[in-house]
Every structure is written in structure tokens, then in C-alpha cells.
């Protein structure tokens, strides 16, 4: 149960998903204060009218389906709202004992973009017709006036970003917390010892006692013979899956997510439904709409008393299954972390074959530095008012806006940011100013940490940004889930879970995509709280936040990470930080697994089960249905697939001052890559770059246009009090990078390459923030000051630096 009880307005369409999400709200201890419904406006109704119908649960109204007269034989077919079956909706008030508020849908869908932007000027078309999403705003405002205690809104979104972003937009403008517990439900853990099932949601609905009937079909495989079938039953599930499977189907088809069918709830568990809805057989008229769409026009619906069942002891706790917090794979990782002593966790060295085999003889003569992105390091101006964090952040935002103005770029193009604070308590204050940069959907992903006194003296915030250069393809996708769910934490505020952009080189588009994912802390997604403080808490926090990273990565089809870091809040002792580093290093290694793990998963079920057992069959054919994997082992060369540990990208742990929400750990995968072809990636490990102090990892990804190279350098020192100047360390870093590139038999760049990101143990470096005249501290590239840095083996590291470069291709002779 959540730590706080919310007062929820439940958006209902009459369908199974909105009601089942409502049941989950009750399961979490939230109180439903009202039902809300939008229905098709009758012909001739003024689009500007805002009349809201109130239906008192103490009275039993006639449903529209029970009235005389001719109802429309056209379904609105809204992308946003389910409207078929709306005639029965008035009966839900008396059936559940909850007040119901209804309003006609005004206008239509003017915005067909997946992600909704309510700030767009096009909220009305040329005829004055309004955007239909805004009808919800008018309805909820009226409900809030009657129920000022309402502070949350629930809806039944499962896979539709189109629907979810519109509900979130309205909810957040009204100060309501969006609740979408069914979001990404098909990828959540199945019940214990049960295989993954794309119709598990329907089986859970059946177990909860929800009676949902099919009232519309619009898919090859489903016909009018399926109308009024109880889909929330084992028999109904099996019939629907069998029918859809004959034609193959997309993700979510078994749940009707692609419009294959729509449902009407007529009954549910007794702790919500006091009465049930009955529609006589003669009142269910079949309407053939054409194009394969058939639905029921309902007449004569009425409420019936439910027989008293003295044996019915069902409760929200007993009848609503909450998916396990961890997937089975990550639960195994947690078990191994808790049962492994730090010294038991060895790390086999990757192959030392320094010649990248994927290149052959087709590389150009020289490595080229990264030129497809601008990377800015921004502090408040030296003359800015820094007496308050708000004033300092205003200066930072002003400088960023000035740079964009002079570069003819737009803040909407920023892909990712890192914010470093002196005091994490300032986070809400800087958030308000930072958010002013972003007015459109899908702001950049973001990592936020506090480094305390390690920041430049007199400064309280630093911001690092990455932006595609002007002229570079700015095609951009994003994911900004702001609803509570079981899937991953909601991002309430000006940052997305992930941003996906094209990877470019001088030769043009490479076909690769770079995915920048926000820092992930171990919040329980359904409550947005940290796990309870128990003995195993450190392992739970490490694994849960890593699972968040993996789920988001899989959603974006990430095939390979270039590198990863786990930030930890300041530890009371070096021994504890070493434990954290080795535990997170082990988690990173185990999460990558091996190709054998994929084969084990595929062999869990007998072929007969997959082909003939309704419980286990998937909708698409066995050849069509391919479960996403991270990493995608097919992208590596066969040699590396045979040496799985050589395919694990570099990892390290960084001890900073504090993390958001007082979390212990925050995971940050620097870049996720997708669009990689088979056998086109290779990771080369160089244990001694220029001297025994430096280690290098090169991630090569070959495309038809160029090879992209991501390099990570780490300086490991055996001298405990090894202190060097920042200037000397940068020179050493440049030499180590050039040496590591030459070891690959590739000439280094003509000019010394500059890292785009570095981590520095402040205690081992002098003059980290040199003043440059009146310009303030010099920060030539994104630099994260750390108390300590550690390898996965528990070794102390003085500095880590990251580079991106490209290698053009020549025709083979």
C-alpha cells in the first residue's frame, strides 16, 4: 500500500481498462471520490456549451439504453475516448455508489501527434471546433469545484502514449497526480512460476471478478460472434487469442490495444459493485459499420441486485494482484549480490586482442573527433547575483538562452543535461527556473546529483548540456511518463525518461540512434517512495534502479550501452563505498548475462505448449514474435559472443555528496545505441594505455557510412596519496588517449582530442577549477567532481574520461 492516500477522480469509459485501473487505486489505499465520463455530443448541441451532468448514486436513473427513441448508429471512433456503449454509463453511479459526472465531448482531434502539446496555438480549427482533449479539462474543473479534496486522476492507459500524454497534460494543469497502474502491464512480471503471457491482464481481471463484455470488434479474426463474450474469463481469453493468432497480431492485440475490440464492464467485485448491469438479449442490436467493424447498440439496460454470497470474503488485497517489484532476472541478481562476499566477485579480463576485427581494411587513415554535437558547460556569470540559488539559476538559464539565440538553435533540441548542485535541498528551487527552458513535450533527459563543497568556490550549481549541431538531422523521439505505474518511476517535472536522436558523422547519417536515459534512482514506481530501510536495502536499491534503466532501455530497443556509472551518496567509510562499488559492478555484469541466458529463456516451454496450449501461445507466429534483449548479442562478432565477459561495457562507481530523494544510488548509462546491424559491434579492452596507470575501453560500432568509436579511459593509481595538478592530469589524459588509439593500429586525431565528460577524484587533483581572469572558473568540458571513484573490482580510480570519435570508410581494394 502506498504511504499516502490520494483522493482520486476516476476517468471511466465503461471499458475494462479504466475500471481495472480504478480497482488498483483502491488496492493501494486510495479513495475514489468521483467517476468522470465524456460522451459523444448529440447533433445540434452547441460546441461551446459546458453543461456537466451530475448523476446521484442514491438515485437509480434510466440509462440512455433504457430510454425510448433512436440512438445514433454511428460510433465516434475517437482516438482519445471510447464511446461505444456510452448509453449504459449513467447506471455506474448507482451500481458503485459513487457520484458520476458526465459531459459531452466538444470538437474533435485537432492534434494527431503522439505527444500532446496543450500550448499549441491550434486549439481550434477554422470552423471554431475545439481540440477534444480540452473537454476533459472542463469536466475535471467542474468536478474539482464539487470535490476540492480531489488530488489525483486515474485512467486505463496501457500502451497508448497518445492517450496517456493527453490525460497527464490535463491532470498536471489541474494539480492532479496521474495514476496509470496498467501502463506497460504486458511487460511486467507474470505470477510466480507462470510464463510470460500477452493476455495476463485479462486473466488478472478475471481473478478480480471483473465482468467485461466485448461490444465492438474491428480486427481480422474477430467477428460478431465474439460480441457480448466475457473477455475477462479464461474461456474468453483463449477464444480471443485463438482468433487473433490466425492472422498474427501486434503488441497488445490480446488486450484490444490496437482497436481490435472494445469492452463494457457490467459487474465487478462486491467491494466496488453493489449492483450489476443487465442488458437483455433483445436489447443488443448488432450494427455493421463496414470495414470489418461491428458493434452493439444497447437497449433496455438496467440494474439488478446481486445475490448475497456469504462465502464471498474477497477484498482488494486478496483479489487484485500487484506485479512483483522485480523481474525474475533482476530478483536473481539481487539474490546473488546478497549472497556474494565482495572478494568472491572476480572479474575476468576481456580479450586483449587490440585489433578491431569488424574494421577489416576499410578504415580511413585517421580517427576524427566528434563533430555532431555541441557540449556546453554553464555556470552563473561571474558578476551574477549568487546570494540565492534562484538568482544563480536565473543567470544560468539566461546564459543558456543567450547561447541558443546566438546559435540559431532551440532549447527543444537539447538531448540530455547533467545538473550538479552544492546542496540537494535546492533541487525544487532550481527546477522551477530550469523548467522555463522547455515549453514543448519531451524535454531532455537529465541526471541530477549533489557534489557539496567539491563545486567551484562560490558557485552552487553547474549545468552541462548536449545539443545536435545546426544542420545535423534533429529527428528526435522521447518518452516522458508522468503517471504512477508499476513499470518505472514517473518523471514529474521538466525531464524525460529518455531521448532518442540520430548518430551522425562527417559522412552523413550512420543509421544508428543514440538514446540518452535519465538518471535512475530506486523509487518504487507505484508509490514513488524508496524501499523500506531493511538489512537488504543496499542491494534492493542497486538492483531496482538498474531494472528501471533496463526497462527504459528495452522500450527504446537499446542493443548496447557504451558505458555506465553508479553514483552513490557519501559513504561513512571507504570500506562501505568499496562494498557498494563491487555490488553494483556485479549487478552490471549479471544484467548483461550471456548468449546462453537467451537460449535458456527460449527453452523454458515445450514447442507443443507454444503451438497448441492457449495458456502459453503468443499472438504472432513464433518467427514473428521476438522478445527484445539487452544487450542484443547478435550485434557482436562471433568471437566476442564466445567470450561474453568481453562484451560488458566499462563500469565504475562514483561517490558524490547526495542524490535526489536521499537515494543511496543513481544509475547513469552514458549512451544507449540502437539500429546496430548483426556482427557490427566490438568492445576492445586495453589494460595499459601509455603506462600501467591507464586503462582503455573502445566500443566500435560499424555502419555503412562510418565506424563510431566510444572510448572510456580510467586512471588507476597504486599510490594512495597520488596528487597531481589538473593541468598535468589533462596532458597525461591526452597522451593516454593517443597511445590507446595507436595500440589499435589507428592514427589518433591530428589535434589532441578533448573528452566530452570526465570524473575526477578531487582529493587527488590540485587546481581543478582554475580562474580565468574575470570570467570565473574554467570548465573546458563536463567535469564531475567526486569524493572517490571505484572500479567494479573495488580499485580506487583517480580519473575517468569519455570520448566519441568516428572513422570513415574506404572502398576495399
Secondary structure by P-SEA (a helix, b strand, c coil): cccccccccccccccaaaaaaaaaaaaabbbbcbbbbbcccccccccccbbbbbbbcccccccccccccccccccccccccccccccccccccccccbbbbbbccccccccccccccccccccccccccccccaaaaaaaaaaaaaccccccccccccccaaaaaaaaaaaaaabbbbbcccccccccccccccccccaaaaaaaaaabbbbbbcccccccccccccccccccaaaaaaaaaaaaaacccccccccccccbbbbbcccccccccbbbbbcccccccccccccbbbbbccbbbbbbccccccccccccccccccccccaaaaaaaaaaaacccccccccccccccccccccccccccccccccbbbbbbccccccccccaaaaaaaaaaaaaaaaaaacccccccccbbbbbccccaaaaaaaaaaccccccccccbbbbbbcccccccccbbbbbbbcccccccbbbbbbbccccccccccccccccbbbbbbbcccccccbbbbbbccccccccccccccccccaaaaaaaaaaaaaaaaaaaaaccccccbbbbbbcccccaaaaaaaaaaaaaaaaaaaccaaaaaaaaacccccccccccccccccccccbbbbbccccccccaaaaaaccccccccbbbbcccccccccbbbbccccccccccccbbbbbbcccccccbbbbbbbbbcccbbbbbbbbbbbbccccccccaaaaaaaaaaaaaaaaaaaccccccccccccbbbbcccccccccccccccccccccbbbbbccccccccccccbbbbbbbbbbbcccc
